[in-house]
């Protein structure tokens, strides 16, 4: 009897240990279901012979551009602007204007990285910028073997990864002085990423993940890794980091706020190709002959299928309802349902497939679909669990123009958004079936704030407007401005004669937080961003070589003067 019990106990222990070992085959409960609105969301197919913009839901084409691409390096899609980079040329396609521009480059491109609506290109030693107008501007010469380049938010500095005699170093280079400000030597370097909010630099080495302060590249924290790291991703909200390792193969989940490992999921082999969704909810990856979907909230595999192909292109729609898999050089790629992994469509391309890009906002919306107080050329993506502080209601707003011509209104909207103003289009019926498009700026709780903003945009941008009280959804305006105090609310700096107005954008509602008259000064031009060791500043020129800047210091806004020729 005792012998039988001992055998049963040994078998139970063996089964328990075996169930916890290596790759887990458990998929418990109902898998997390991805829900995503795909109406009019574009995805762009790039081949050696053409660029096509398709509706990711219906697969119907929006636009197609014929062109020949060779020695392709990479691409970046910015809303309705596409940069295509070859080794010796760049092509810029403006989907809104339906134009394409080909540019000859001053060197053979090694790598690219994105800015807000431009790209940085670099070779082994030189760094250039290509803006949306097609201008190619040299930024800096690093004079060493350059591996990676990353731009900090506000583009006041760049971070360059250089290699010299087997040693890797990260250099922070000011875009004002064109000189290196800080350096950090890194052993066994693998990859670097900038945090989405620009406060940290994540550096992966073979044995640890480093958190560096972007101000001076000092180490904030370091997390040791069991095994050998090969790659990593950071969620868009920056709350989690996922490291892929081998020996043994596994995904290591790190919670950034705790600065520690919260889970490890082992696999027989490390992921060979991976992609994290834009909302950070799902992580798709391939390991050996299996395609996985990993839920980043529960740190568990919720879907997997046998998948023999080895794609080198893997991306998804913003939340992952559509998964795109393909191989460069082939004549087609596949769209899968991100929930079930069932094939939705095999998409053929003309020539050889080079890349695929997926948009975030709606590409084309019918006039009848345009609700009032929304921007017709964009949509707002809400992060899970995030609720706006301000809701749709009556606010003061500034009307800039009124027209029955939609195209002209959208063009003005685009121009004002590039100035980081909180602009939107209010569309409604004028009479009978005629639409009128009113370009408006801001949501203000008080008429006094609206009056100040009105004066400020007239003097700063030569923009006339008049004040109305109207129903507005301010959450659509929350991205305007530039954050200088780290609270994720953007600041906007305007002037009128010798007076400056500083507004803070609280979830789309603009409130004046500083009004100051500077006797004897005559301000001109628009606000610029400046960078100091302690953080970002907003400034306005008042002499050929001087700037009046607003700085966040000791929990309040301070006004300082800076001589830019001697900074």
ZIGIZI-V549565 format. One line per field, one symbol per residue. ss: DSSP state (H for helix, E for strand, - for the rest). phi: phi as a letter, one per 40 degrees, with the letter a starting at -180 (. if undefined). burial: b if it has 24 or more other ideal C-beta (glycine too) atoms within 12 Angstrom, else e. Layout:
ss->???
phi->???
burial->???
//
This chain:
ss->-HHHHHHHHHHHHHHHHHHH--------------------EEEEEEE--EEEEEE-----EEEEEE-----EEEEEEE--EEEEEE--EEEEEE----EEEEEE------EEEE----EEEE---EEEEE-----EEEEEE---EEEEEEE-HHH-EEEEEEEE--EEEEEEEE-----EEEEEEE--EEEEEE-----EEEEEE--EEEEEE-----EEEEEE---EEEEEEE-----EEEEEEE--EEEEEEE----EEEEEEEE-----EEEE-----EEEEEE--EEEEEE----EEEEEEE------EEEE-----EEEEE-----EEEEEE-----EEEEEE----EEEEEEEEEE----HHH-----------------------EEEEEEEEEEE--HHHHHHHHHHHHH----EEEEEEEEE--EEEEEEEEEEE--HHHHHHHHHHHHHHH----EEEEEEE-HHHH----E--------EEEEEE--EEEEEEEE--EEEEEEEEE------EEEEEEEEE--EEEEEEEEE--EEEEEEEE--EEEEEEEEHHH-
phi->.ccccccccccccccccccccfccbcbcgccdccbacbdgccbbbbbcbabbbbccccgcccabbcabbafcbiaabbfbbbbbbbcbabbbbccccfbbbbbcbcaccbabacbcaabbbabcabbbbbcccgcbbccabcgaccbabbccdgfcabbbcbbafgbbbbbcbccccgbccabacbcfcbabbccdbgcbbcbcbcbabbbbcccbgcccaabcbchbcbaabbcccgcbbbbbbbfccabbcbccccfacbabbcbcbcdcaaabcccgcbbcabbfbbbbbbccccfbcbaaacaccbcbbaaacdbhcbbbbabcgcbaabbbcccbgcccacbcbcgbcbabbbcbcccabcdcccccgbcccabbcccdgcbccbbdacbcabccaaacccccccccdccccccgccbabbbaccafbccbbbcbbgbbcbcccccccdccccccbfbcabcbbacbbcccbcccgbcbbgcgbcbbbbaagbbbbbbbccfhccbcbabacbdgbbcagccbcbbbdcicbbabcbadbbbcbbbcafgacbbbbbcccbc
burial->eeeeeeeeeeeeeeeeeeeeeebbeeeeeeebebebebebbbbbbbbbebbbbbbbeeeeebbebebebeebbbbbbbbbbbbbbbeebbbbbbbbeeebbebebeeebbbbbbbbbbbbbbbeebbbbbbbebebeebbebebebbbbbbbbbbbbbbbbbeeeeebbbbbbbbbeeebbbbbbbeebbbbbbbeebebbbbbbbbbbbbbbbbebeeeeebebebebbbbbbbbbbbbbbbbbbeebbbbbbebeeeebbbbbbbebbbbbbbbbbbbbbbbbbbeebbbbbbbbbbbbbbbbebebebebbbbbbbbbbbbbbebebebbbbbbbbebeebbebebbbbbbbbbbbbbbbbbeeeebebbbbbbbbbbeebeeeeebeeeebbbbbbbebeebeebbbbbbebbebbbbbbbbbeeeeeeebbbbbbbbbbbeeebbebbbbbbebbbebebebbebebbbbbbbbbbbbbbeebbbbbbbbbeebbbbbbbbbbbbbbbbbbebeeeebeebbbbbbbeebbbbbbbbeeeebbbbbbeeeebebebbeeeeb
//
